[in-house]
Amino acid sequence: MAEETLRVEHISKRFGGVIALDDVSLSLHKGETCCLVGENGSGKSTLIKIISGVYIPDEGDIYINGYHYKKLTPIESIHKGIQVIYQDFSLFPNLTVAENIAINEQLASGKQLVNRKEINRIAKEGLTKINVSLPLDAIVDILSTADRQLIAIIKALLANARIIIMDEPTTALTRKEIESLFKLIADLKNRGIGILFVTHKLSEVTEIADRVVILRNGRKVMDRDPVGLDVRTMGFYMTGREIEAGLITSSVGESATPIFRVKNLSLSDSFSDVSFELKPREILGITGLLGSGRSALALSLFGALPADSGNIFVEGKEVKIKSTKDAARYGIGYVPDDRIREGLFLDQSISDNVAITFIDRLANRIGFLGNRVKVEESDRWIKQLDIKTPSAELPAKTLSGGNQQRAVLAKWIASNSKILVLNGPTMGVDVGAKAEIHKLILTLAKQGMGILLISDDIPELVQLCHRILLMRSGRIVKEFRYGDITEQELNAELIATSAAGGK
């Protein structure tokens, strides 16, 4: 076996009366990918922060390349070759590609003046290390998630990383981008770099892991190679219970009148001539690669990116949707893929977040909404959607990822929405929360709501949707009905879409 590069033994960490880690041990070898898996709150983030020197363990030992430490500081961790790539990539969005890549070296040199040639030289050297090409003068904020991730990896390599910890690295990537990342990880492994790959996407674990470590409630419950390990078993170890896949149970009458209809909808440079119908109780899936137009379509249907041409009908009546207020007025709700930046006011209370869509409806004649009425109505929906919180008056940022997504759903259900546009509704949540959200989506459909599910999660689409529409280059090119296509076949269709020139 390759030489051990990292080992932590009997690590424990408490925050007040909460035990975040309880006697956890793991090791990582050179050229090995170890997948660290667990639900939100399982202790993954705490362990990462102990390894990177952010937290000091209450008990336990850390070994890096054979050297023993009781604790580390962040700068010591970096000097020992440990680099953490967090979900936000820790980049400067207003700086260029070259400036982001070169900034650490420039700061370390202590130089007072900026040397543009030197910055470009460092950036080119970094890009060469992973054999990719990016425009050096491009502002990072306009780049795709995949390109920003490449910059973070380059920065880690330029810092002479021997251990790279990737925290949920595929959350916002398409399948094509994930495959590119996995190829890059294989190259990093060939260079002897150890990868600690933190994820909750179990379908990826068996693809990339040399070893799997699962945490549950702060304890290690599995540490083994992935041979013969399946998603169902991992889900059981993560949650301590059997996770049942959600499958549609409500039927959609063929003669049912569409609750929502789109005809020849077009938006310049995004999508064109999109037509479909959505019936009550139906879950209609839309998928496609990055650039297919699916996200722009979702925003257009909600009025955030009004279409240039085409027609939209709600319950048989043509409507004009030029703003999000228009959409809400016609009973259309929208759950974004980025719940943190677009779905919630994180510093506001959970109660206020849920209440925001029904304040006008419940206000009295002089426009006054009593606090008691707001709290009672919010509490009703918080309980109905089983949002787990000690108090509805806590800020929304205190909720776990799954409960944040429930809060976004709650505010639109509370507004009496008839049509719900879900854009990546389970992105970034763990397996247990995902199953609960799927169950909620199925319940809403059964109660008569029409649901448009936009996703690149293949199992999610195949299990939940009555029909699935496939988009390519801004157009709907194929339609599949429930039971007529498997996960493998739908994935093959997406790959074929890419080969056919999907953007």
N, C-alpha and C positions, 0 to 999 in steps of 0.2 A: 504493500500500500504506500501511496505517496506520503511524504513528510507532513506531519501535522503542523498547521500554521496558527490555529486558534483553538483554545480549549477553555471553557468555563466550567467550574465545578461547584456544585451545591450552592448556587446563587439564590439568595433570598432578599426581598425588598418589600418594605411596608410603607404605606402612606397613612399615618394616623392609625386607625383601627383596620384599614383595608390591606389585605395581603395581596400584593401585585404579583410577586414571584415567590414560590415556595420550593426550595431545594432543587433548582433546575440545573442540569448539566448538559452540555453538548460540545461537540468538537467539529472542526472543519480542516480538511486537508488541502494541500496545494493541488490546484487543478480540479477541485471538486465543487459541485453545485449542491448545496444543502437547502432544501425548501423548508422554511419555517412557517407553519400553518396554524391557524387558530381563529376563533371568532373575535369580534371586537371585544376588548376587555379581557382577553385570555392571557395577556402579559407580553405579547410580541414586542410592542413598542417600548415597554420598560426594559426588556432584555437588550434591544438595540441601543438604547440610551446608556445602559451600563457598559456595553462593549465600546461605545464611542466616547465614553468619559463624561457624558452629560449628567448621569446619576451615579452616586456612590452606593455600592451594594451594602446591605446591613450585614450580610454573611456571604462567605464564599471566596473563591480564588479565580484569577484570570491568568491564562498563560498565552503569550504571543511569541511564536517562533522559539518556544522553549523557555522563555524568561517569565518569571513569576511576578504578579502584581496583585496587591490587595484592592487597589483602586487605580483609576486612570483619570487624568484631566483630558479635556477635548484635544488640546494641542499635543499631549503625549500620544494619544490614540492616533492622530494624524501622522506624527513622526514615526510611529511603529508600522505605518503602511495601511491603516484602516481608513476607508472612505465610505461614507454613507450617502446614497442618492435617495433623497426623500421624494415624496409625491410631487412637491412643488419645485423640485430640482434645485432650489436655492440659487437661482440665477437673477441677474439684474435685467428686468424686462426692457428698460429704456436704453440699454447699451447694445452695441453691435455683437455679432457672433465672435469676432476677433477679440474684442475687449473683454467679453465674458470668459473666453478661454484663457487669455493671458493675464487676467487681473491678479490671480494668486501669486504668480511669479513676479509680477511688477511690484506688488506690495511687499513681498519678501525681500526684494532687492533694495528697498528703501529709496529708490530713485524719486526725485521731486518733479522731474519733467517727463511728459509723455513722449515716447519715441514711436511714431506710427509704424515705421519699418520694423522695429523690434517686435511690436505687438503682432503684426502680420506674420512675421517669421515664426513666432511661438505658436500662433494659431494654425499655420500651415503644417508645422511639425506635429501638432496634435491630431489634425485631420488625417495626416498620413498614417498615424499609428493604427487607425481603424479603417483606413482605406475608404473614406467617404469624402464627398465634396459638398460644401455649404458656402453660400456667398458670405465672404468675410465682413462686408459692410452692411449686411441685413440687420435690422433691429430685431432682437430676440422675441419681443412681444408679438410680432406678426408671424412667427414660425409655427409650424404644426407641433403638437405634443411630442411626436416621434423625433423631430429634429432637435427640440429642446432637450430631450433625453440623451441624444447623442452628444450634445455639448457637455452635459453633466458627466457622462462617461469619459469623455476626452479629458476634462479637468481632473478626474480621478486618476487617470493614467499618467498625466503630466506630474501629478503629485507622488508618483512612484508607488501607487497602490499595490499591496500584496493581497489585501482582502477587500472586496467590494460588497457592501450590503445594499441591496436594492429593495426599497420599501414600496410594495404594491406597484411594480413598474409597468404593468400592462393594463391598469385600470381604465385609461382613456385612449387605448390604442385599438386600431382595427385589427382584424385577423392577419392581414397582409403585413402590417407593421410589427405585430407580435412575432411572426415567423422571421422577420429581419432581425429583431432583437435577439431571438434564440440563436441565430447563426452567429451574431456578434458575441454572445455569451460563450458559445463553443470555441470561438477564437481566443477569448480571454482565458478560458480553461487551458487551452493548448500552451499558453504562455506561463502556466503555473499559478495563475491567480485563483484564489478561492472565492467562491460566490455564495453569499448567504441571501437567498431569494425569498423575501417575505411576501406571502400571497394568501388570498382566500379563494382564488379561482381554482377549484380542485381539478378541473379538466386539464389544466396546464401542468399540474404537478408531475403526472406520469410521463409527460413529454420531456421534461427538462431535468428532473431531479436525479441525482446519484444517491441521495439519501433524503428521507422525510422525517422531520421532527414536528410533532403536533403538541400544542399547549392547550390546556382547558382549565379555566379558573386558576391560572397561575402555576399549574403543575404540568410537568411533562408526562404525557400519556402514551406517546408513541415515538420510537426512534428506530428506523429500519430502512432497508433499501426498498425501492418502489416496485420491485418485481412481484407481480400478482396482486398488487394493491389497486383497488377500484375506488371510484368516487363515492359509492354508497358507504363503504367501510370507513373512508376518511371522514365523511360527514357524521357518522356515528361517533367516532373518537373525538371529533371537534365539539359535538353538542351533548353527547351522552344519551342521545335518543335516535331512533330511526327517522330519517328525513324522507318523507314521501314526496315524490314528484307530483306537482300540480298538473292535473289533466282536465280539459274542459268537460263540463257535465251538462251545461245548458245548451239546448239546440236553438237554432235560428230558423224560423219558418221561412221557406222559400218565397211565400207570398207576402211576407211582412213588408210594410212600407218603410223605405229607408228613412232613418232619422237624420242622416247627413249625406249629402251628395256633392261631389266636385266634378266639374265638367271643363275640360280643356284649360286647366289652370296653368299659368306660365309666369315665371319671374326671370328676367334677363340674367344670363350667366349662372343660373342656379338650377332651374328645371323648366320643362315645357310640355304642354298638352297632357297634363296629368288628369286622369278621370278615374273615379271609383265611387262606390256606394258603401255606406255603413248602416247596418240595421240595428234596431234595439236588441240588446242581449248578445251582440256580436263583438268578438275581439278580432280586429283586423290588423295583421302584422305588416310592417313595411321594413325591408332591409336592403342593404347595398353597401358597397365599399365606401371609404372616405372619398368625398367628392361626387358621390352618386346623386346628391341633391336631397337626400332623405331628411337631414336636419333643417335645411332651408325650407323644405316643405312644411315641417312641423311648425316652424316659426311663422310661416305665412298663414297657415290655418288659424293661428292664434293672434294674427294681426300685428306681430312684431316686425315682420318683413312683408308688407302687403304685396299681393300679386299684381303684376302689370295687366294681366288679362285673364279671362275665364269667368266661370260662374260657380257660386257656392249656394247650396240650398240646405236649409235647416227645417226639418219636418215639412218638406214639400214647398216651402216658401223661399224665394231667392233673397239673399241678404248680401249686404256689402260689408266686408270686414277690412277696415282701414286702420284699426288700432286694437290694442289689447282690450280696451273698454268695450269696443264693439263686440269682440268675441265673447267676453264675459256676459254681456247683455243678452246674447243669443244662446247662452247656456253651454259655452265651450270653455273647458278648463284645460290647463297646461301644466304638466310636471316636467321640468327641464332635466337634462342629463347632469348639469352642474347645480345640485341643490344648494351648495354653499354660497356660490356667487349670485345665482339667479332665483333660487326658490325660497329662500328664507332671509329674514332680518335677524342675523345671528345674535346680536346684542339685545334684541327685544325679547320679551317673555314668550313662552310657548303659546300662552293664551292669546296674546296680541297677534301672533303669526297666524293662528287658526281663525281669528275673528276678522281679519282684514277684508275678506271677501263678502262678509254678510253684514258689515256695520251699517251700510246704507239701507239694507232691507229691514233691519230691526230698529233703526232710529225712529223716534217719534216725529210728530208733525213739525216740530220746530228744529228738527235735525239733531236732537240730543239722544245719545245712547247711554243709559245708566250703566255704571260699572257692574252692578249685580247681574243685569241682563246679559252683558257681554261674557262675564265669567261663567254664568250658568250654561249658556249656549256653547261656549268653548269647551267647558268640562264635559258636556254631553258627547261631543265629537272626539275628545281625547280618550274618553272611556270606550266609546264605540269602536275606535280604531286601535284600542289597546296600546296607546303610546305610553311607554314605561318611563315615568318620571316621579320623583318624590313630591314635586309641586309644579303646577301649571304656570306659576309665576317665575320659575327659573328661566334664564336665557336659553334660547333655542340651541346655542352652541354647546350646552351641557348634555345634549342628547347624543346617543350613539348614531352611527350612520343609518342604520335601519329605522330607528325611531325618528330621525330627521326626515327621512323619506315619507314615513307615515304622516308626519305633521304637514308636509306639502300636500299629500293626498287629502288630508282632513280638511284643509282650507277650501279646496275645490269641491269636495263632496258637500261640505256645509253650505256652499253657495248655491246648491240645487243644480249643479251642472248636469246636463243630459248627455253631453259628449265629452270624453276625456282623452286628451292627446298626451300619451306617455312617451317621453323621449329618453330611452335608456333608464327605465325606472329602477333597476336593481344594480346600476353601476356603482361599484365601490362599497357594496354591503356584503356581509359574510353569508355563509351558506344557510344558517338558521334564519336570519332576517330575510334572506331572499325567498325562502320557502313560505314565510308568513306573508310577504308582499304578494307573492303569486296567489296565495289563498284569498287575499283581499281583492285582487283584480278579478278573480273568478266569481267571487261573491257579488261584486258590483255589476258585473255583466249579467249574472243571474237575476239581479233585481231590476234589470231593464235598461241599464246604461249602455251606450255605444262606446266602445273603447278602441282607439287607434294606438297600437303598440309599435313604436319605432325602436329597433334594436339590432345589434349585430351578435347578440347572444343566441347561437343556433339552438341549443336545447330549450331555451326559454320560448322561442318562436314556435318550435315544433310541438311543444307540450301545451301551450296556452291558446294558440290562434286557430280560429275557424278557417281563416284564409290568410295566405302570406303573399304579398306583392313584392317582386324583386325589381329594384331600380338600378339603372346604369346610365351614366352620362345625362342625368336629369330626366330620364323617361322611365315609365313602368314598362318592363319588357316581358315579364312572366307573372303568372298567378298559379299558386298551389293551394289545394284544399286540404283540410285536416285529414290525416291518415294516408294521404297520397304521396308523401315524401318523408324520407328518414333524415336524421341529423347529418349522416354522411353524405347523402345525396344533395341536401341543401348547401352543405359546405362546398361540395364539388361544383354546384351551380355558381356560387360566389367566386370560386377560383376561375371558373370558365368565363365569368363576367370580367375578371381582371385581365385574362388573356385576350378577351375580345376588345379590350381598350377602355374599360371602366376607369374613370378619373379618380 
